[in-house]
Amino acid sequence: MAAHLKKRVYEEFSKVVQIPQEEAPAKKLRLSKPSKSAALHIDLCKATNSTDALQYLLQFARKPVEAESVEGVIRILLEHYYKETDNSVRLKIASLLGPLSKTEGFSPDCIVDDAVNTLGNEKSHQVLAQLLDTLLVIGTQLPESPTVTLRLIEVACKHLSDTYFGVRNKCLQLLGCLGAVDAPLAKDGDGSGTSSGAATDVQSIISDYFGDQDPRVRTAALKAMLQLHERGMKIHQIIYEQACRLLSDDYEQVRSAAVQMVWVLSQLYPESIVPIPSSNEEIRLVDDAFGKISHMVSDGSWMVRVQAAKTLGSMLQVSPHFLEQTLDKKLMSDLRRKRTAHERAKELFASGEFSSGRKWADDAPKEKLDTNTVNLIASGACGAFVHGLEDEMFEVRIAAVEALCQLARSSTSFAEKCLDFLVDMFNDEIEEVRLQSIHVLREISTHITLREDQLDTVLAVLEDSSRDIREALHELLGYTNVSTKECIQLALLELLKNLNKYPTDRNSVWKCLKFLGSRHPTLVLPLVPELLSTHPYFDTPEPDMDDPAYIAVLVLVFNAATSCPTMPALFSDHTFRHYAYLRDSLSHLVPPLRVRTGNTQLPGRKQVCGLDSVDSSCASGSVESAQLFLQQSLNRVSTIQNLEAPGAQDLLDLTIRDLQRLGELQTELAGAADFCATYLHCQLLLMKALQEKLWNVAVPLCLKQNVTATAAAQQILEETYKLEFLYGGLESRQVATIHHVRLQAKALQLILTARTRQGLDLLVSSCEKFLQDVESFQRLFVAELPHLQDGFVDKLVELMPRLSSCKAAELVKILQATLRQSGLLQLRLPEQIHRATAAVIEPTGESDNPLRFTTGLVVALDIDATLEHVQDPQNTVKVQVLYPDGQSHVIHPKPGDFRKPGPDRHRLITQVYLSHTAWTEPSQIEVRLLLAYSSSSTFLSSASRPGWSDGVDGLPPPEAAVEGTIPFSKPVKVYIMPKPARR
């Protein structure tokens, strides 16, 4: 008993205390990268010969170097440079110094002395040139250090006497890039070319090497002088004479640089007077330079000819008679210096002889003049553009055509004189030359009027097989003036022949005739009875409205009638009916007509007059009022937080409807209105998916609502991709708002996944993926987070530490509560939003005749479409063909199928090959254009790419790229009929 009591006492009063062991503090490891300089030093010390050292240096050149290691690496390289005896190794070391000094975050001023000192004992010319190139790189990195710049210039001047051309080239290049720009210039009046200013010293030093024995040095001297000009230094006029002498150099590189130098001086001193050699005459410097560069159009090198022709186009200050001389191979009389009668009499008196009459015409005026002494322009420069347009190289001909265009745009008289030459270029053998000639004539069309013989030559090009040339010619004819009604008739006949031969040119021909009629109403008026086949006494048969040629004639006549009020009186009744039909079907080609008549009107005329007599004041409001309405609609939606769910949904419905209608009425705001309507539609879908009755009831009791919410989440994701990639001109704030809505849709999908039995297995991975998306959003739009106050992401950022550590089920509950409590973000519109649109011109989808082909073979379907506001169409635009059995083919057009007729406009002309198994009867296929997108492009554009020296290890990976396509054109239905093959 006593033992039992003792045991109980010990059990009650004894207590075991377990003292926890003190955990030793964890040791912090600091990961340091191995020193690049130490590794390089070890490698170079291991090298037993120059080949090994060169191999180590080549391996080192492929590796990046951090900014803090650059100085140590350069010291190691210079140390090995002094020890090395092999020229190739020293050359490689010298070539490494320049790229290393350009490392971001490194200032090369600490290695200038060492780099300059290496020049002192260097005997190899190649290594010396490479070291000077390194000094040039260092000097360009330190433009604000005058001490370093002055020292490098002294080094360059010291080595200019080197015998190796490469060293002299680098010295001249260094002088051109680092020579003082703000130093005082010498006065123009002294003419001596010497001054105490540093700028004059640099120019005189460089100009001394214009006569160097090596052509590469002469070229480098000219380029160095041009570099001084580009940096803002005014080149002295005394250089002009030396540059003109270099135009006759034996080497084409020198002549090419001399052409550029002469042009620069002609722009700096256009009105200066220069003497003509071997005469007492003087002319303007720009005229003299124009004549000398014109002479270079006949140079032996085609590259010099191209440059000379291009340079002529930019000399707009030249005198008109010099300009016109370039179109005539014979020297004009006004460019010859003729002696007056007093001078001839004085010369005859001085000789002491008079005409004796024994010799026939011994006192006749002598027209054989010495062209080298009295011509104001060199005889070789006469007809420079004629030589250029007849050159054997098509590059020269294109350059001459472009130069003619630039000069003709600034001179109406010159445009009229060069018209025949440009028209003759329409017959060139090279398609590119013909196309460029058409474009040039289009640009100067306001200055010219085509004669009938010229128009005949132009219209002959309509038979060209190239569609680009034909369409360019249609555009030219629409903007050109013609002289007579016979020209209008001739143009119409040739265009109708073109329409018959190439039916795919229909829209281009109609557009051409629209502008041709509006520009020449008085010339079209006398042709109306003949064109419409009307008779004053007899009724004529009504033409077929399905005939494209008849529609072309009506387009010409109706556009001419807008400026000619007497023309509608010549129309017949069926012409008015056809006008009403075309006004509705081709409103972009047929303008509204106003007809003033008496009380008695023809039957079809009353309808037409009532159709277009509405005053223009009844049109839609101005753009300013539409913008105000758009902003008021967005402000009205911002008050949605104060409304109950049914009222909020009704308000969103009405606002979306108003914005869609606004986009239809006001085309200038169509992009912004559609963008806002799509964004509000996403918010409406989200609001309906988060209704109270869905989340307070068990899943088996609301399966239908759960499916609706899942479809809404998927639709919101698709709409956000449309908002991001279908609209252009978005700012970072709008992109952040779109990603915010996308993140809400992903959260909704995660919550709906957790409510299903199948989704429980993937819940953990889905939660991890969602947290990665949130981190990616923070990284991409860190600057926009302050603008997302009280939004879904703003609350998630506050709860992020809790979300990272909680379980999946708890995370879903937090997301559900946060999603329902988050408010609507206010959408702020940027300055301009454009929606990418596409319109398929061909095929039209109007033909009932099926496209027949044999099963197993292919048939080509021509696609012609216009694209508006599409970025990078060569990589993003695709063609989709949808067959009746559900098969879908996506074709990626070739880059050459895209053309760019104007800014933000592209033209797609391609062919799609169709094939299918045999059908029992014809059926329709759908053809539409798709816009491809990839969400990875957002990461590349929004996040700044780090430098190679910083590394990318610390950055979290971007979200998985989502790729897809967006239909952005209306589908066109085409009848096809695959027929079985014959046995």
Secondary structure, DSSP 8 states (H G I E B T S, - for coil): -HHHHHHHHHHHH----------------------HHHHHHHHHHH--SHHHHHHHHHHHHTS---GGGHHHHHHHHHHHHHH---HHHHHHHHHHHHHHHT-TT--GGGGHHHHHHTTTT---HHHHHHHHHHHHHHHHH-TT-HHHHHHHHHHHHHGGG-SSHHHHHHHHHHHHHHS-SSS----TTT-S---SSHHHHHHHHHHHGGG-SSHHHHHHHHHHHHHHHHTT----TTHHHHHHHHTT-SSHHHHHHHHHHHHHHHHHSTT-EEE-TTSS-EEEHHHHHHHHHHHGGG-SSHHHHHHHHHHHHT-TTS-HHHHHHTT-SS--GGGB----HHHHHHHHHHHT----SSSTTTTS------HHHHBSS-GGGTTHHHHHHT-SSHHHHHHHHHHHHHHHHH-HHHHHHSHHHHHHGGG-SSHHHHHHHHHHHHHTGGG-EE-HHHHHHHHGGGG-S-HHHHHHHHHHHHT-EESSHHHHHHHHHHHHHHHHH-GGGHHHHHHHHHHHHHH-HHHHGGGHHHHHT--SSS------TT-HHHHHHHHHHHHHHTT-TTGGGG--HHHHHHHHHHHHH-TTTS--------S---HHHHHHHHHH-S-GGGS---HHHHHHHHHHHHHHHGGGGGS-HHHHHHHHHHHHHHHHHHHHH-GGGHHHHHHHHHHHHHHHHHHHHT-HHHHSS-GGG-HHHHHHHHHHHHHHHHHHHHHHHSEES--HHHHHHHHHHHHHHHHHHHHHHHTSTGGGTTHHHHHHHHHHHHHHHHHHTGGGGGGGTTSHHHHHHHTHHHHHHS-HHHHHHHHHHHHHH---------S--EE-EEEEEES-S---S-EEEETTS-EEEEEEEEEES-SSHHHHEEEEEE-TTS-EEEE---GGGEEEEETTEEEEEEEEEE-----SS-EEEEEEEEEEEETHHHHHHHS----TTT-STTS-------EEEEE-S--EEEEEEEE----
